Amino acid sequence: MASYPRRRSYGSGSVYRAADGRWRGAAVTIDPATGKRTRRTVSGPTAADTRRKLDALRAAGIPSTTMRTADWLAAWLPTTRLRVAPSTFRGYETVTRAISDRIGDVPLGKLIPSDVERMTAAMVADGRTARTAGMARKVLRLALRQAIRDELVVRNVAAEARPPKVARFDAQTLTAAEAQRLIAASAEDELGPLWAVLLATGLRQGEALGLAWADVDFTAGTLTVRHALARGWDGKPTLGPPKSERSRRTIALPGAARIALERQRIRQGAARNAAGTAWQDRDGLVFTDAVGRPLVGRYITPALRTALKRAALPAIRCHDLRHTAATLQLAGGVPLAVISRTLGHSTIAVTADIYAAVTPDLRREAADAMDRALGSES
Protein backbone atom coordinates (compact mmCIF):
# COMPACT_ATOMS: atom_id res chain seq x y z
CA MET A 1 0.00 0.00 0.00
CA ALA A 2 1.25 3.47 -0.85
CA SER A 3 2.52 5.57 2.04
CA TYR A 4 1.41 9.17 2.28
CA PRO A 5 3.24 11.74 4.35
CA ARG A 6 1.31 13.44 7.11
CA ARG A 7 0.86 17.03 5.93
CA ARG A 8 -1.31 20.04 6.55
CA SER A 9 -2.10 23.01 4.38
CA TYR A 10 -2.17 26.56 5.73
CA GLY A 11 -5.46 27.40 7.40
CA SER A 12 -6.72 23.82 7.36
CA GLY A 13 -6.45 23.40 11.10
CA SER A 14 -5.93 19.79 12.17
CA VAL A 15 -6.95 18.18 8.88
CA TYR A 16 -4.17 15.91 7.58
CA ARG A 17 -3.61 12.93 5.32
CA ALA A 18 -2.84 9.73 7.18
CA ALA A 19 -0.60 6.86 6.08
CA ASP A 20 -3.59 4.83 4.82
CA GLY A 21 -4.48 7.60 2.35
CA ARG A 22 -7.61 8.81 4.16
CA TRP A 23 -7.96 12.33 5.49
CA ARG A 24 -8.45 12.83 9.21
CA GLY A 25 -9.24 15.75 11.47
CA ALA A 26 -9.65 16.50 15.16
CA ALA A 27 -11.57 19.14 17.08
CA VAL A 28 -12.45 19.97 20.65
CA THR A 29 -16.18 20.24 21.25
CA ILE A 30 -18.08 21.40 24.30
CA ASP A 31 -21.22 19.93 25.68
CA PRO A 32 -23.61 22.94 25.93
CA ALA A 33 -25.25 21.44 29.03
CA THR A 34 -22.19 20.42 31.08
CA GLY A 35 -19.40 22.44 29.55
CA LYS A 36 -17.28 19.30 29.26
CA ARG A 37 -14.57 19.50 26.60
CA THR A 38 -14.11 16.44 24.38
CA ARG A 39 -11.58 15.86 21.63
CA ARG A 40 -13.19 14.03 18.71
CA THR A 41 -11.87 12.85 15.36
CA VAL A 42 -13.40 12.50 11.92
CA SER A 43 -12.16 11.02 8.65
CA GLY A 44 -13.09 11.04 4.99
CA PRO A 45 -11.84 10.18 1.51
CA THR A 46 -11.01 13.83 0.68
CA ALA A 47 -9.77 16.86 2.57
CA ALA A 48 -12.91 18.82 1.72
CA ASP A 49 -15.21 16.07 2.97
CA THR A 50 -13.22 15.75 6.19
CA ARG A 51 -13.20 19.48 6.72
CA ARG A 52 -16.98 19.65 6.35
CA LYS A 53 -17.34 16.99 9.04
CA LEU A 54 -14.86 18.85 11.23
CA ASP A 55 -16.75 22.14 10.86
CA ALA A 56 -19.97 20.38 11.83
CA LEU A 57 -18.29 19.06 14.98
CA ARG A 58 -16.98 22.47 15.89
CA ALA A 59 -20.33 24.10 15.27
CA ALA A 60 -21.76 21.80 17.92
CA GLY A 61 -19.75 23.56 20.60
CA ILE A 62 -17.35 26.47 20.25
CA PRO A 63 -15.95 27.66 23.58
CA SER A 64 -15.52 31.22 22.39
CA THR A 65 -19.18 32.07 21.83
CA THR A 66 -19.46 33.78 25.21
CA MET A 67 -15.96 35.33 25.28
CA ARG A 68 -15.86 38.98 24.27
CA THR A 69 -13.37 39.93 21.59
CA ALA A 70 -11.95 42.56 23.95
CA ASP A 71 -11.36 39.89 26.60
CA TRP A 72 -9.47 37.70 24.16
CA LEU A 73 -7.31 40.61 23.01
CA ALA A 74 -6.52 41.41 26.65
CA ALA A 75 -5.47 37.79 27.19
CA TRP A 76 -3.52 37.56 23.93
CA LEU A 77 -1.53 40.79 24.18
CA PRO A 78 0.78 39.77 27.08
CA THR A 79 1.73 36.57 25.23
CA THR A 80 3.39 38.66 22.51
CA ARG A 81 5.71 40.50 24.89
CA LEU A 82 8.60 38.04 24.59
CA ARG A 83 8.29 37.74 20.81
CA VAL A 84 8.33 41.36 19.67
CA ALA A 85 10.36 44.50 20.22
CA PRO A 86 9.18 47.01 22.85
CA SER A 87 8.14 49.51 20.17
CA THR A 88 6.09 46.84 18.39
CA PHE A 89 4.43 45.82 21.64
CA ARG A 90 3.47 49.42 22.39
CA GLY A 91 1.97 49.61 18.91
CA TYR A 92 -0.04 46.45 19.61
CA GLU A 93 -1.31 48.00 22.84
CA THR A 94 -2.57 51.07 21.03
CA VAL A 95 -4.18 49.07 18.24
CA THR A 96 -5.91 46.55 20.51
CA ARG A 97 -7.52 49.43 22.38
CA ALA A 98 -8.83 50.79 19.08
CA ILE A 99 -10.20 47.36 18.15
CA SER A 100 -11.85 46.88 21.54
CA ASP A 101 -13.49 50.31 21.35
CA ARG A 102 -15.33 49.27 18.19
CA ILE A 103 -15.95 45.52 18.23
CA GLY A 104 -14.79 44.54 21.71
CA ASP A 105 -18.29 43.54 22.86
CA VAL A 106 -18.84 41.13 19.96
CA PRO A 107 -18.42 37.49 21.10
CA LEU A 108 -15.19 36.16 19.64
CA GLY A 109 -16.84 33.13 18.07
CA LYS A 110 -19.51 35.25 16.41
CA LEU A 111 -17.19 37.70 14.66
CA ILE A 112 -17.70 37.84 10.92
CA PRO A 113 -15.57 39.47 8.20
CA SER A 114 -18.05 42.32 7.88
CA ASP A 115 -17.49 43.22 11.54
CA VAL A 116 -13.82 43.72 10.78
CA GLU A 117 -14.57 45.79 7.70
CA ARG A 118 -17.01 47.96 9.67
CA MET A 119 -14.28 48.43 12.29
CA THR A 120 -11.70 49.66 9.79
CA ALA A 121 -14.28 51.90 8.10
CA ALA A 122 -15.22 53.42 11.46
CA MET A 123 -11.56 54.07 12.27
CA VAL A 124 -11.08 55.96 9.01
CA ALA A 125 -14.35 57.88 9.58
CA ASP A 126 -13.03 58.87 13.02
CA GLY A 127 -9.95 60.42 11.47
CA ARG A 128 -7.48 57.53 11.58
CA THR A 129 -5.50 56.84 8.42
CA ALA A 130 -6.29 53.85 6.25
CA ARG A 131 -2.81 52.55 7.06
CA THR A 132 -3.59 52.61 10.80
CA ALA A 133 -6.93 50.89 10.19
CA GLY A 134 -5.14 48.26 8.13
CA MET A 135 -2.73 47.71 11.02
CA ALA A 136 -5.70 47.08 13.32
CA ARG A 137 -6.90 44.37 10.94
CA LYS A 138 -3.41 42.88 10.87
CA VAL A 139 -3.13 42.75 14.66
CA LEU A 140 -6.59 41.20 14.96
CA ARG A 141 -5.54 38.61 12.39
CA LEU A 142 -2.53 37.70 14.57
CA ALA A 143 -4.72 37.42 17.66
CA LEU A 144 -7.27 35.24 15.88
CA ARG A 145 -4.51 33.00 14.53
CA GLN A 146 -3.63 32.17 18.12
CA ALA A 147 -7.31 31.70 18.97
CA ILE A 148 -7.52 29.12 16.17
CA ARG A 149 -4.46 27.36 17.55
CA ASP A 150 -6.15 27.22 20.96
CA GLU A 151 -9.33 25.96 19.25
CA LEU A 152 -11.41 28.89 20.43
CA VAL A 153 -12.56 29.74 16.90
CA VAL A 154 -12.59 27.85 13.62
CA ARG A 155 -11.84 30.66 11.17
CA ASN A 156 -9.81 33.81 10.95
CA VAL A 157 -12.36 36.41 9.97
CA ALA A 158 -9.74 39.19 9.96
CA ALA A 159 -7.82 37.33 7.25
CA GLU A 160 -11.05 36.97 5.24
CA ALA A 161 -11.99 40.65 5.66
CA ARG A 162 -11.02 43.01 2.89
CA PRO A 163 -8.35 45.50 3.97
CA PRO A 164 -8.97 49.23 3.63
CA LYS A 165 -7.51 50.77 0.51
CA VAL A 166 -4.29 52.53 1.39
CA ALA A 167 -3.06 55.33 -0.83
CA ARG A 168 0.46 54.66 -1.99
CA PHE A 169 2.95 56.47 0.21
CA ASP A 170 5.32 58.66 -1.76
CA ALA A 171 8.25 59.62 0.39
CA GLN A 172 9.54 63.16 0.23
CA THR A 173 13.15 63.11 -0.87
CA LEU A 174 15.88 65.61 -1.54
CA THR A 175 17.55 66.00 -4.89
CA ALA A 176 21.30 65.45 -5.14
CA ALA A 177 21.86 69.21 -5.08
CA GLU A 178 19.59 69.62 -2.04
CA ALA A 179 21.34 66.78 -0.20
CA GLN A 180 24.69 68.43 -0.85
CA ARG A 181 23.29 71.72 0.42
CA LEU A 182 22.08 70.15 3.67
CA ILE A 183 25.46 68.51 4.29
CA ALA A 184 27.32 71.74 3.59
CA ALA A 185 24.97 74.00 5.58
CA SER A 186 25.04 71.73 8.66
CA ALA A 187 28.73 70.80 8.58
CA GLU A 188 29.46 72.70 11.80
CA ASP A 189 26.20 71.74 13.54
CA GLU A 190 26.20 69.30 16.43
CA LEU A 191 24.27 66.75 14.37
CA GLY A 192 25.63 67.69 10.97
CA PRO A 193 27.68 64.47 10.75
CA LEU A 194 24.54 62.43 11.46
CA TRP A 195 22.65 63.96 8.54
CA ALA A 196 25.62 63.27 6.25
CA VAL A 197 25.89 59.64 7.35
CA LEU A 198 22.15 59.04 6.92
CA LEU A 199 22.16 60.58 3.45
CA ALA A 200 25.30 58.78 2.31
CA THR A 201 24.54 55.30 3.68
CA GLY A 202 20.75 55.00 3.91
CA LEU A 203 20.94 53.69 7.48
CA ARG A 204 17.78 53.67 9.55
CA GLN A 205 17.76 56.28 12.31
CA GLY A 206 18.01 53.63 15.05
CA GLU A 207 20.90 51.93 13.24
CA ALA A 208 22.85 55.19 13.03
CA LEU A 209 22.17 56.07 16.67
CA GLY A 210 23.23 52.55 17.71
CA LEU A 211 26.45 52.70 15.69
CA ALA A 212 29.62 52.20 17.71
CA TRP A 213 33.14 53.22 16.77
CA ALA A 214 34.05 49.54 16.83
CA ASP A 215 31.62 49.10 13.92
CA VAL A 216 33.51 51.59 11.73
CA ASP A 217 36.62 50.40 9.89
CA PHE A 218 38.34 53.45 8.44
CA THR A 219 41.15 51.31 7.00
CA ALA A 220 38.82 49.04 5.05
CA GLY A 221 36.35 51.85 4.41
CA THR A 222 33.37 49.92 5.77
CA LEU A 223 30.61 50.26 8.33
CA THR A 224 28.91 47.28 9.99
CA VAL A 225 25.37 47.39 11.40
CA ARG A 226 25.26 45.23 14.53
CA HIS A 227 22.86 47.13 16.78
CA ALA A 228 20.01 49.61 16.71
CA LEU A 229 19.00 52.10 19.37
CA ALA A 230 15.34 52.12 20.38
CA ARG A 231 13.17 52.82 23.40
CA GLY A 232 13.38 49.81 25.72
CA TRP A 233 10.77 48.32 28.05
CA ASP A 234 11.66 50.97 30.64
CA GLY A 235 11.19 53.77 28.10
CA LYS A 236 14.91 54.59 28.00
CA PRO A 237 17.17 54.40 24.92
CA THR A 238 18.41 50.82 24.72
CA LEU A 239 20.74 49.00 22.34
CA GLY A 240 19.18 45.96 20.72
CA PRO A 241 19.42 43.87 17.57
CA PRO A 242 18.66 45.46 14.19
CA LYS A 243 15.20 45.18 12.66
CA SER A 244 15.86 41.82 10.99
CA GLU A 245 18.64 39.37 10.20
CA ARG A 246 19.11 41.01 6.81
CA SER A 247 19.61 44.31 8.63
CA ARG A 248 22.90 42.96 10.01
CA ARG A 249 25.16 44.03 7.20
CA THR A 250 28.47 45.58 6.23
CA ILE A 251 28.43 48.38 3.69
CA ALA A 252 31.13 50.39 1.95
CA LEU A 253 31.59 53.91 3.29
CA PRO A 254 30.96 56.64 0.71
CA GLY A 255 33.38 59.54 0.92
CA ALA A 256 30.76 61.89 2.40
CA ALA A 257 30.11 59.45 5.25
CA ARG A 258 33.81 58.89 5.91
CA ILE A 259 34.48 62.64 6.11
CA ALA A 260 31.49 63.13 8.42
CA LEU A 261 32.58 60.29 10.72
CA GLU A 262 36.14 61.59 10.93
CA ARG A 263 34.75 65.02 11.82
CA GLN A 264 32.48 63.42 14.44
CA ARG A 265 35.38 61.52 16.00
CA ILE A 266 37.34 64.74 16.50
CA ARG A 267 34.30 66.59 17.83
CA GLN A 268 33.33 63.81 20.22
CA GLY A 269 36.90 63.60 21.51
CA ALA A 270 36.77 67.29 22.40
CA ALA A 271 33.40 66.81 24.12
CA ARG A 272 34.76 63.87 26.12
CA ASN A 273 37.74 65.90 27.31
CA ALA A 274 35.45 68.79 28.25
CA ALA A 275 33.08 66.51 30.20
CA GLY A 276 35.83 64.72 32.07
CA THR A 277 34.43 62.38 34.71
CA ALA A 278 30.89 63.38 33.73
CA TRP A 279 31.26 61.49 30.43
CA GLN A 280 28.66 58.67 30.45
CA ASP A 281 29.21 56.70 27.22
CA ARG A 282 29.77 53.03 28.04
CA ASP A 283 29.08 51.57 24.59
CA GLY A 284 31.49 53.60 22.48
CA LEU A 285 28.66 55.11 20.43
CA VAL A 286 29.42 57.35 17.49
CA PHE A 287 26.55 59.78 18.08
CA THR A 288 25.95 60.99 21.64
CA ASP A 289 25.02 64.17 23.44
CA ALA A 290 27.52 66.51 25.13
CA VAL A 291 28.13 64.10 28.04
CA GLY A 292 28.09 60.83 26.10
CA ARG A 293 24.47 59.80 26.53
CA PRO A 294 22.62 58.12 23.63
CA LEU A 295 20.57 60.44 21.45
CA VAL A 296 16.77 60.05 21.48
CA GLY A 297 14.26 60.46 18.68
CA ARG A 298 12.46 63.43 20.19
CA TYR A 299 15.75 65.34 20.02
CA ILE A 300 16.50 64.32 16.41
CA THR A 301 13.30 65.52 14.77
CA PRO A 302 13.40 69.21 15.81
CA ALA A 303 17.15 69.34 15.12
CA LEU A 304 16.62 68.13 11.56
CA ARG A 305 13.75 70.56 11.07
CA THR A 306 16.03 73.43 12.13
CA ALA A 307 18.85 72.28 9.83
CA LEU A 308 16.52 72.00 6.84
CA LYS A 309 14.98 75.42 7.48
CA ARG A 310 18.42 77.03 7.74
CA ALA A 311 19.40 75.46 4.41
CA ALA A 312 16.12 76.68 2.82
CA LEU A 313 15.04 73.11 2.15
CA PRO A 314 11.58 71.50 2.41
CA ALA A 315 10.61 69.94 5.73
CA ILE A 316 11.05 66.15 5.59
CA ARG A 317 11.22 63.37 8.16
CA CYS A 318 14.47 61.82 9.31
CA HIS A 319 13.44 58.56 7.60
CA ASP A 320 13.18 60.47 4.33
CA LEU A 321 16.97 60.88 4.39
CA ARG A 322 17.09 57.10 3.98
CA HIS A 323 14.66 57.33 1.07
CA THR A 324 16.82 60.06 -0.42
CA ALA A 325 19.89 57.81 -0.24
CA ALA A 326 18.04 55.02 -2.04
CA THR A 327 16.63 57.22 -4.81
CA LEU A 328 20.01 58.84 -5.42
CA GLN A 329 21.56 55.39 -5.75
CA LEU A 330 18.82 54.33 -8.14
CA ALA A 331 19.28 57.46 -10.20
CA GLY A 332 23.01 56.75 -10.27
CA GLY A 333 22.42 53.36 -11.86
CA VAL A 334 23.20 51.20 -8.82
CA PRO A 335 21.52 47.77 -9.30
CA LEU A 336 18.38 47.25 -7.24
CA ALA A 337 19.85 44.10 -5.65
CA VAL A 338 22.84 46.07 -4.36
CA ILE A 339 20.60 48.83 -2.98
CA SER A 340 18.42 46.23 -1.26
CA ARG A 341 21.44 44.74 0.52
CA THR A 342 22.77 48.19 1.43
CA LEU A 343 19.44 49.21 2.95
CA GLY A 344 19.04 45.89 4.76
CA HIS A 345 15.63 45.09 3.27
CA SER A 346 14.30 41.57 3.79
CA THR A 347 14.02 40.94 0.04
CA ILE A 348 14.69 42.76 -3.20
CA ALA A 349 10.91 42.73 -3.75
CA VAL A 350 10.48 45.01 -0.73
CA THR A 351 12.94 47.49 -2.22
CA ALA A 352 11.25 47.35 -5.62
CA ASP A 353 7.81 47.90 -4.05
CA ILE A 354 8.90 50.91 -1.99
CA TYR A 355 10.62 52.57 -4.92
CA ALA A 356 8.19 51.51 -7.64
CA ALA A 357 7.62 55.17 -8.56
CA VAL A 358 11.31 55.56 -9.35
CA THR A 359 12.11 52.30 -11.12
CA PRO A 360 9.97 52.80 -14.32
CA ASP A 361 12.31 55.58 -15.48
CA LEU A 362 15.28 53.36 -14.70
CA ARG A 363 13.77 50.49 -16.67
CA ARG A 364 13.49 52.88 -19.61
CA GLU A 365 17.13 53.81 -19.18
CA ALA A 366 18.07 50.13 -19.14
CA ALA A 367 16.13 49.55 -22.37
CA ASP A 368 17.81 52.57 -23.96
CA ALA A 369 21.20 51.23 -22.90
CA MET A 370 20.44 47.90 -24.60
CA ASP A 371 19.41 49.75 -27.78
CA ARG A 372 22.75 51.54 -27.77
CA ALA A 373 24.62 48.30 -27.13
CA LEU A 374 22.79 46.39 -29.87
CA GLY A 375 22.78 49.23 -32.35
CA SER A 376 19.02 49.46 -32.54
CA GLU A 377 18.44 53.03 -31.39
CA SER A 378 15.41 54.62 -33.04
N, C-alpha and C positions, 0 to 999 in steps of 0.2 A: 504493500500500500504506500502511496506517495506520502511524503512527510512535508507538512507545511509549517513554516516558521510562525511563531506567535507574534503578531504585529497589530499595531493600532494606528489608525489615521487620526490626524489632528481634529479635535472637536468631537470624536466619536465616543468619548467617555471610556467605559470598560468593555466595549465590544471588541472582540479579537477572534482570530481564526485559530482553532485548535489543531493539534496534530492529526486528528482524524478527518480534517477538511471541513468540518461544520463550524459555524460561527456561534460564539457564546458571548453572553453578557451577564453582568451582575449589578444589582442595585439594592440600596437599603430602603426598605419601606417601613411605614409606621402605622400601627393599628390605631385608627381614629378614636377608638373607645378606650384603649389602655395606654396608648403612647409607647408601646413596646416596639423597639427597633429590630427588624429582621433582615438579614442579608439573603436575597434570593437570586437564583440564576435562571437564565433562559437560554435557548439555543434555537438555531434555524439553519436552513440550507444556504441563506444569503445574509450579507451584512444588513441589508435594508429590512429584511423580514425580522431579523433578530433585534434590530434597533426599534422597530415598531412594538415588539413584545416588551422590550425594556422600558419604552416610554409609557406603555400601559401600566406596567408595574409601578413606575415612579408616580404616575398620576394618582395611584391609589393611596399614596401617602407621602407628601413632601414636607419635611420638617420645617421648612422656611415659611410656610404660609402665614404664620402668626408673627414672624420676626420682621420688625420694621427695617427698611433699607438703611435708615440712619443708625440703627443699633448695630447692623452688620458692619457698616463703615467704621463705626467707633471701635469695634472688635478687631477689624482687619488692619487698621492703620498702625497700631503698635508693632504688628508682626513684620512690617516693612523696615523698621528702624535699623536693623542690622544688615540690611541688604542694599541700602541706598545712601547717598551722601547726605550730610545735614541739610544742604540747600534744597535737595530734591524732596526730603522729608517735609521740610517747611512748606514747600509748594503743595505737597499732598495734603497737608493740614488745611491749607487755605481752600483747596479745591473741594475736599470732602465736606467742608462747611457749606460751600455753595450748593453742592449736590443735595445735602440734607435739608437746606432751606426750601428746596423746590419739590423734591420727591421723597424726602426722608420718611414721611408717614405711610408711603405705599408699602404693603407687605412685600418682602424680598421675592417670595415665590410667585407673586402676582404681577411683577414688573413686566411690561411689554415694550417692544422697541419704540412704539409711539410715545411712551412716557419719557424715554430718553430724548427723543427728538423735541418734545414739548419743553423739556428742561433746557436744552441748548438754545432753543428759540427764545425762551423767557430770559435767559442770561443775556443774550444779545439785545433784547428789547429793554433790559434794565441798564444798558450802557456798557456791558462787557464786550470785549472784542470777540470775533468769531474764533480766533485762535485760542483764546482763553476758554470759550465754550467747548471747543474741540478737545482741549486738555481735560476738561471735566469728564467728557465721554471716555477718554482714554483711561483715566484713573478708575472710573467706574468699571470699565472693561477688565482692568487688572484685579479689582476687588471681586468681581463676579467669577473670574477665572479660578480664584481660590475657593469661592463658594461652591463651584462645580466640583473641585477636587475633594472638598469636604462633604459632597453629596447633599448640599442644602438646596441647590437648584439644578435643573437639568439642561438649561440653555443659557447662553450669554447674550442677553438682549442688547447690551451695549455694543457688542460686536456686530449684531444684526442691524442696529440703528444706523441711519444715514448720517454721516458727519456734516456739520455746518460748512457751507462753502467759505473757504478762506481766501481772501484776495492775496495774490502773490506779493510777497514782501520784496520790494526793491530797495536794497541798501543804498544809503547815501555814501558816495565815495569821493575822494579828492582826485583831481587829475595829477599827472606827474609834476606839472609846474606848481600846483597848489601844495603837494606833498613836500616838495623842495622848499617852498616858502615857509611852511610850518616848521620844518627842521631848522632852517636858517634863523627864523624869527625867535625861536625858543631855545637857541643853542646855549644861552647863559642862564636859562631858567632852571629852577631846582629839578623839575621833571622833564626838561628838554630831552635828555638822553633816553628817557622812557618812550617818548613819542617817536623818536628816531628808530629805536629798536622795534617797536610795534609795527611801524610802517615798513621797515626793511625786511623783517622776518615773518610777519603774519602771525606771531604768537598770540594766543588768547591772553586776556588781561591777567587772569590768575596764574598762567604759566610764566609770564614775565615777572610778576610780583613774587613768585616762588623760585625764581632763578637764583642760584648761588654761584659765587665766583668759581667754585670747584667744577661747575658745569660749563664753564667757558674756557676753551683752549685757544689762546691767542696764537700759539705756535702753529697748530694745525688749521686754524681759522674756522673752528666749528663751535657750535653751541648745542648742548644736549638737554632736552626736557626730561627731567626726572620727577619733578614735583609741581604742584600748583597750590597757590595760596587761596583759601576760601574761609568763610565764617564757619567755625566749628560748632559742636553741640553746645558749648558754653557761650556762643555768640562772639568769641574772640577770633582774630585772624589765626588760622592754623594751617600748617603745611600738611598736604595729603597727596595721594597719587593723582596723576593727570586724569582727564575725563575718561579715557579709554586706553586699552593696551596700545592701539595705534598712535595714541598721543605721545607715547614714550618714543622719542625720536631724536636723531642727531641731524642738524642741518648746517649747511655751509654759511658762514657769516658774510653777508654783503659788506662792502666797504663802509657804507653809511652806519651800519650797526657796529662794526669794529671801532670806528672813530668815536661813536657815542659811548661805547662801553669803556674805552680807554679814558675818555673825559670823565665818566662817572667814577672810575676807580680813583682818579686823582682827587676829585671832589669829595668822595666819601672818605678818603684818607685824611683830608683836612678836617672834615667834620668829626671823625673819630678822635683826632688829636685834640680838637677843641672841646669835645665832650669829656675826655679823660675817663675817670672811673664811672661816669654816668652813662657811658656807652653800653647799650643793652643787647646788641646783636649777638645771638648765640648760634645762628645757622649760617653765617657768612653770606647773607643775602646781598644781591647786587643793588636792589632798590629799597631804601629804608628812609625813615625820617631823620631829623637832625641828631637824634640820640640813638639811632640804630634799630628802632622798632619797625616792624613790618608796616607797609602802607595798606590802607583800607580803601575800599571802593568809594565810600562817600567823600573821600578826600580827592580821589582821582577825577571824578566827573566835573566838579567846579573848576579844577585846575586846568583841565583840557578846554573847557568852555572859555576860560580867560585867555588861554594861549591862542585859540582860534580867532577870538574877537580881536586880539592885538594884531594878528596877522591878516586881518580883514578877510577871513575865510568863513564859509557857512558853518553853522553849528551842526556837528555830527556827534554820534556816540563814540565812546572809546572802542567798542567792538567794530565800528565802521573803519577804523584804521586797519584792522585785519582784512576787511573786505577790500579796502584800497590796495593793500599789498597783493592780494590775489588777482584783482583786475589788472593791476600794472604788470604782473607776471604774464597773465594771459595776453595782454596787448603786446608784450615783448616777445611773444612766440614760444614761451616756455610750455612744454607738453603738459596736458591736463594731469597725467599720471604723476608727474614730478611735483606739480603744485599740490595735488592731493596728499602726497607723502609729506611735503613740507608743512602743510597746514595740520597734518595729523587727523585727517578725516577717516572715518571707518572704512569707506570704500570710495572708489573713483566716481561711482554713481552719485554719491552725496555731493561731491564737488561739482559735478556736471549739473545737478539739479539746482544747487544754490546759484550757480553762475550761468544759468540757461540763457539769460538775457544778453550775456556777453558773447557766448560761444557761437551763435549764428554767424556773426561777422568774421570770426576766426575760421569757421568752416569755409566761408567764401574765400578767405585769404589762402587757405590750404588748397582749395580747388584751383585758384589762380596760379599758385605756385606749381601745381602739376601741369597746368597748361603751358607755363613757361618752360618746364623741364621737358615736356613731350613735344614742344613746338607746335601746339595747337591753339595758340592765343587767337581770339577773334578780333 
